[in-house]
Amino acid sequence: MCGITGWINNTENISSKTKIIENMTETLSNRGPDSFGTYVSVNALLGHRRLTIVDPEGGLQPMTRIIGDNKYTIVYNGELYNTEDVRLKLKAKGYTFKAYSDTEVLLVSYIEWGQDCLKHINGIFAFGIWDENNKSLFLARDPLGVKPLFYSVKGDNLLFASEIKALLKHPIIERIVDKEGLLDIFGLGPARSLGSGIFRDIKEIPPAYCMFYKDGRFNLREYWTLSARHHKEDIDTTTDHVRSLLVDAIERQLVSDVPVCTFLSGGLDSSAISTIAANSFKCDGKEVLNTFSIDYKDNDKYFKSNEYQPNSDAIWAEKMADFIGSNHHNIILNNEDLVSSLKDSVLAMDLPGMADVDSSLYLFCKEVRKKSTVALSGECADEIFGGYPWYTRPQDINSNTFPWSKSVDHRKNILSKEFKNLPLEEYVNEKYIDTIKKVPKLPGESHEESRMRELFYLNIKWFMITLLNRKDRMSMANGLEVRVPFADYRLVEYAFNIPNEMKFCDGREKGILRRALRGILPDDIIYRKKSPYPKTHHTQYTKAVQQWMREILNDKNSPILNLIDINVVNEIVESGGTSFTKPWFGQLMTGPQLIAYLIQLDTWMREYNVNIIL
């Protein structure tokens, strides 16, 4: 993977301002530690940092292709999983290729098909293509949002970058957060509204969107949408279809010129990916697959089973490693590092995130990177096949808000008097209703089917994107590319239209996926109750974040103090987070994780010199 930047100004000669694009690009050095490049012309400056995965020599960027009198240059972050399929189509049209990288295939596909190139490619991507002759820019982001892409339009300038930090390096971008940014942070955070960059000057290209920019005007449009279709296959055919799509997605994502590994928790999703990957390695005569799991020092002493985390992963990960014959590595994190890396995870995300759920992933990826450059991970299966508790609990199915974030009234209580009037409930409700209106439905389908379709759509467009953002930033901050086979758009499209009686067949969450994995996984793995990403339960962690937050509250210069009700937050701190009786977000951000989120918020405001203007 890589980091990309760009600056377009069609009214001014910016060719002498290369230092600015170099500084922007350098902020992304962790995303691309292997090489650096720029493209300079009168009206366009492009930057690229590369993490070499495929074709070390032939995939250097920015990459320029000249066809006749036309000159096109691409900067690209991602991986195509149907490169050879597209290459064959283009060769049939008379194109030749200098090397075997997917970058060249993507660039030539735009030259041939224009914006319709997006109809031909399958992968994870964020890219910009500058047409020198027409003075136009094309930006695009993959259908599910695995790869990030931010932009800013100010005056005659259009800027874009893989991460917020790169845009903030440009002198025209102000570090201002306005009312809407605060509503996102306190009403929805760590989620963000589609298109929001939190900072007033910064927007995000949403997943499945592209932008065309020319003559100071831009057109942002959605190029891929989920659609409601009648499902005509019986359950046996559906099971086979799910299995076929999943195996194909996993095998396509194993392509690499550098070491590939998998994350293995012993749960259904990571076990499926690891097993199929290990089998593919054996068939291709490759070395033994490396698998990695995460745990915390002394967590076995403090683990407490609950509705969300019924059991610990360790024994299941070892069982699966033995089953597939992988070279397994169990990464044990200590709580001191977990706390200190809360800052690292903020710097990686450029925003407050998911507390130690982020910092643990950051540390985990740091260790994985010592042995591998590419990893496959099991995100997105729960969103598309119905793995979360809110898919089966009546109170969540029938709720009129985001089921993973039902604490808006509690959230408001932590705000200071100055910000207590922020319309959090109204804002969150507006975002919820706007999303519900976009849900595709079939005429005449039952209320139950219609409502479940809404829940799946909400998860794909909100919760899943939040987790994918987290996975990208924490991994790429360590120069590790993580691929997500369950985010293959073909699988997502198909699963969206599987009737609920099939999705939840056999009386289980993800029932159809479990059936599809029979004969691939051991039965006890197939029928293991879902357990989410593991978090620490150690009292040492709670005490550490309590102490850090006390120091913040006692420091009169702490920027967070203007935003919060100090008495309410102090009560949360002294109770270890238990006085805030609902999860802040999802299944894991409870108790000490809420305290850690507030620490991240203060850290973000300090490190990014955030200026609040209502």
NUTISE-385381 format. One record per residue (C-alpha): y, x, z; residue in one letter. Coordinates in pm, whole numbers, plus 50000, padded with zeros to 5 digits. Each point is the difference from the previous one (the first is absolute). Layout:
! NUTISE-385381
YXZA/...
! end
This chain:
! NUTISE-385381
500005000050000M/503625009549976C/503604992950088G/502534989349738I/503804997749984T/502574990449739G/503734995849942W/501364981749697I/503684996849906N/500804989849643N/503785003650040T/500215035050143E/498615034449921N/497895008050307I/498145029649852S/501845024750221S/498994982050319K/496425012450007T/500305011550361K/500144963650110I/496784990349825I/498355031850128E/501004991450357N/498724964449958M/496715012349858T/499545026450269E/499854972850268T/496704989549836L/498375034250022S/497244986850228N/499034974649735R/499785027649740G/499425034450152P/498545016049686D/502865000949749S/503614989749935F/501834990549682G/503204984549870T/501264985049675Y/503675003949919V/502034981849735S/503554987049969V/499284966050153N/496705004750182A/498645022750270L/496344996550097L/498045017850273G/496335003550081H/497845014850277R/496325002549916R/496774997750193L/497495012249743T/496984977149966I/499065000049631V/500765025349723D/501975026850190P/501575015249687E/500304970049771G/501494975750249G/503225018050091L/503084977950037Q/502564989149904P/498084996249673M/501804995349669T/498564986949674R/501945000249672I/498994975049732I/502085003449686G/503614999950114D/499214983350331N/499625018650329K/498294985050306Y/499635015550345T/497864987450289I/499845006150374V/496954983850147Y/498314995750337N/496514985449986G/496614999849837E/498654980049708L/496394988850034Y/499504990849634N/501565031249846T/497255006049748E/499904963549893D/503735000849924V/499795034349839R/497394987149754L/502254970749903K/502905023649937L/497905024749804K/498934971149777A/503694995049925K/500405036049894G/501295016750317Y/498795034150109T/500045015150348F/500765035150118K/497944997550321A/497924975350204Y/502464988250267S/500704963250059D/503745007949997T/499945007049627E/497954968649935V/502484978950197L/502995014649817L/498454995049657V/498974964450092S/503674992050068Y/501005016049671I/497484977949818E/500224967250190W/503315001650185G/500074978950315Q/496714984249893D/498305032850094C/499574983650341L/497524975949842K/497765029149903H/499835021350315I/498054996950325N/500975021850291G/502445007450277I/503395011149878F/503755002650027A/501735015849704F/503225003549807G/500305006749625I/503325010949853W/500624993049631D/502545026549902E/501004984649668N/500464964550125N/501395011150337K/497664976350180S/497775002750307L/496774981550072F/498674998350357L/496734984150111A/497854996350312R/496304991550019D/498864963750049P/499125002250371L/502615025550111G/497775029350090V/502685024449881K/503654996650113P/503174998849788L/503554995850130F/503284997949810Y/503754995750038S/502664988049759V/503545010850090K/502764998049743G/498735016549682D/497195017950183N/496364990450023L/497915020850240L/496274997450064F/497485018250218A/496574997850158S/501474998650350E/503184989250174I/500725035150127K/500525012749646A/502614973549922L/501815007050327L/500435035949881K/502324988449721H/503685001150110P/500834964949877I/497384983050220I/501324988250335E/497764997850307R/501114964750081I/497694972950130V/501534965349983D/499034966150136K/497144995249754E/498535033950088G/500064991450371L/498394966349932L/497185018049822D/499515024950285I/500094975250288F/498704969049823G/497315014649774L/499585036850090G/498055021049938P/499674978149690A/502904998049757R/501204973149763S/498845005949645L/502625021749835G/501635011050324S/500725036450078G/501594990750337I/503075021449922F/502734979849830R/500195022649694D/496245002449945I/497584975549841K/496335002449916E/498234991849677I/497524974050131P/496305002949915P/499204987149649A/503645003449890Y/501655021249736C/503625007149917M/501755007849672F/503435016450026Y/502455004849713K/503784999949957D/500584995450373G/497904968350016R/496504995850134F/497284974049971N/497504998350287L/496984978549921R/496524992450127E/497405011049746Y/496834989550186W/499344969550214T/497034983950163L/498974967749831S/497914970850117A/496874994549789R/496934978550028H/497055020250125H/497014990849786K/497355024250127E/497314991350255D/499665020150320I/497345023949866D/502055008249690T/503125003550215T/498175024150231T/498925021349704D/503514998849853H/501625011950325V/497465028250027R/500575010849639S/503795000450031L/499925019050328L/497535026549885V/501995005249681D/503285003150192A/498555025650240I/498335021049731E/503165000749786R/501975012750298Q/497745029950059L/501465018549698V/501695032150114S/500135037449942D/500385006050376V/497814990750302P/499544962650065V/498954985050335C/499864965650160T/501244985150325F/496994985950188L/500364978150310S/496564984149982G/501554966549909G/499034979849696L/502745011549764D/500045037650063S/496205000350012S/499814983649658A/502415025049847I/498295029850163S/496514988949895T/500944993649639I/501935032849988A/497105019550152A/497574984749751N/502325009049714S/500305035850127F/496205003050008K/499604985749649C/502625024149865D/498515030050180G/503125005950208K/500195015250346E/499314978450307V/502734974650067L/502335007450293N/500764969850218T/502554997250279F/500454977150299S/502644998450271I/499744996850378D/502005008850310Y/499285023350287K/498274981750288D/500414966749820N/496444990550094D/501074999750366K/502894976049941Y/498884978249710F/500074962850077K/498444975449762S/502184971149887N/500214974049725E/501565024749758Y/497975030950093Q/496514988550102P/498455034849999N/500705036749941S/499445016649660D/498475033550098A/496314990550012I/500264980249675W/501745028049811A/497245024350101E/497344974949900K/501534996449654M/500465037549957A/496285004450070D/499154971749761F/501875014849703I/499435036550092G/503675009150008S/501635029950161N/501764980450272H/503055010550201H/501144980150304N/503665008450062I/500874997150370I/503704995650074L/501595006750336N/502644977650148N/502675026750032E/499985005849625D/499864962649940L/503274995650190V/501825030149858S/499064989649645S/501814966950035L/503015019449869K/498005015549715D/498884965749886S/503604987249999V/501055029549785L/497094992749767A/500804962749975M/503835003550011D/499874969250224L/498514988650330P/496364991749928G/496824989750178M/500405022850302A/496885020650080D/498094981349731V/502205021149770D/500065032250200S/496215000150037S/499574995949625L/502525027949943Y/498005023750222L/496714988649851F/501195006749643C/501295033950110K/496485009750104E/498314984649696V/502335019649769R/498505032550128K/496794991849813K/500944975149726S/502894991149772T/498884964749907V/498554972950224A/498764964649941L/500794974050266S/499034963750069G/503374982650027E/500524966149832C/496484985950040A/501054978950298D/502984985649814E/498114990049686I/496664989250153F/501224984650328G/499155024950273G/502754993450252Y/499724975250290P/502904979749863W/497854989449704Y/497614981150226T/501984988850307R/501384964549961P/503225008350187Q/500745027449748D/498864981349691I/502304971450090N/502965020650121S/503284998349810N/500825036950007T/498475034049930F/496804999550211P/500245037150089W/503544996650133S/500394969650223K/502225016550259S/503444994349849V/501314981250304D/498775028150225H/501505026149769R/503414984050031K/499895003650377N/500225037849980I/503324999549809L/503305007150171S/502674973150033K/501845013849698E/496974995049778F/498364970550173K/501494976649741N/498175016249713L/498194970849831P/496535015550025L/498064967449995E/501954986649704E/499645032549807Y/496265003150055V/499484963449916N/502015004049680E/497825029349889K/496864980750089Y/501044968749810I/501155020049697D/496585016449982T/498114967350043I/501934985149708K/498665027349772K/496324994450080V/498114989949684P/497784969550051K/497644978249801L/500824963349939P/498024977850228G/498545026850225E/499424989550361S/502505005850277H/497595024550160E/499575020649680E/503734998949938S/500835012250349R/497465028249985M/501415010649664R/503405002350172E/498555022050274L/498405023949753F/503225002049801Y/502075006750313L/497645028050102N/500025016449657I/503774998349962K/500945009450357W/497415013550241F/498085020349743M/503175016449867I/500985010550352T/496645017250048L/500165016249657L/503505013550074N/498675014650323R/497005015749829K/502105015649723D/502685015250225R/497705013550271M/497605015449749S/502545013349752M/502025015750282A/496965022750028N/499435004849627G/496914977650003L/499464974549725E/498324968250128V/498534975849750R/499234963750081V/497184985049787P/500364965050146F/503554999549855A/498655000249645D/501904971249841Y/496884987249824R/498214995650332L/503064983950159V/500404975449712E/496354990250015Y/499824996550379A/503154978650009F/498174972049817N/496665001150181I/499664966850188P/500185002950376N/496514986450051E/498805030849810M/502455024850151K/498904990050348F/496384993149913C/497305004250264D/502584990150262G/501605034649998R/503385015149922E/499725018849668K/496674982449945G/499915004849623I/500775037150034L/497205003750255R/497604983749755R/501205022949722A/499155030350212L/496414989950077R/497725027449880G/502855025050012I/500655001050376L/497704996650303P/499824964550132D/501535008150339D/503075014549824I/500244969649772I/499964976050294Y/502065020750242R/503034980450125K/503255012949859K/501855025350212S/503505011449893P/501425034949975Y/499365016650338P/502815006550244K/500225018650327T/499304981750325H/500745029950223H/502344994450293T/501475034549934Q/501484986849676Y/501564970150174T/501545022250267K/501385024049739A/501774973349793V/501304983850319Q/501575032850106Q/501505006749658W/501504965249983M/501435003750351R/501785031449884E/501434980949703I/501224972050226L/501625025150236N/501785018849722D/503364983449940K/500105015149650N/496764983649888S/500894980449685P/497504972450076I/501884989550314L/502574980149802N/497234979149846L/497814991450298I/500194981450327D/499425029350234I/498684978650284N/497444982449781V/498845032449842V/499835017150338N/497714972250119E/497795005449693I/499875037350071V/499134996550369E/497284974749924S/498455023049742G/500914974649733G/498074971350154T/503134979650079S/500314995049623F/497114975849983T/499414998249624K/499105027549753P/503165013449836W/498195002249667F/496444995549878G/497075006850228Q/500865034050143L/503695000850096M/499704988150358T/500925014650339G/500815037249968P/500214997049621Q/503104978150040L/501595026750220I/499125025849735A/501604978249731Y/503264999850195L/499765037850033I/499585002249624Q/503014977549948L/502175022550216D/498595031249829T/500764985549658W/503594991850093M/500525035350136R/498305019649721E/501504979849715Y/503484995650149N/499734962649947V/503304981449994N/499714963050092I/502574977949827I/499744962250021L/
! end
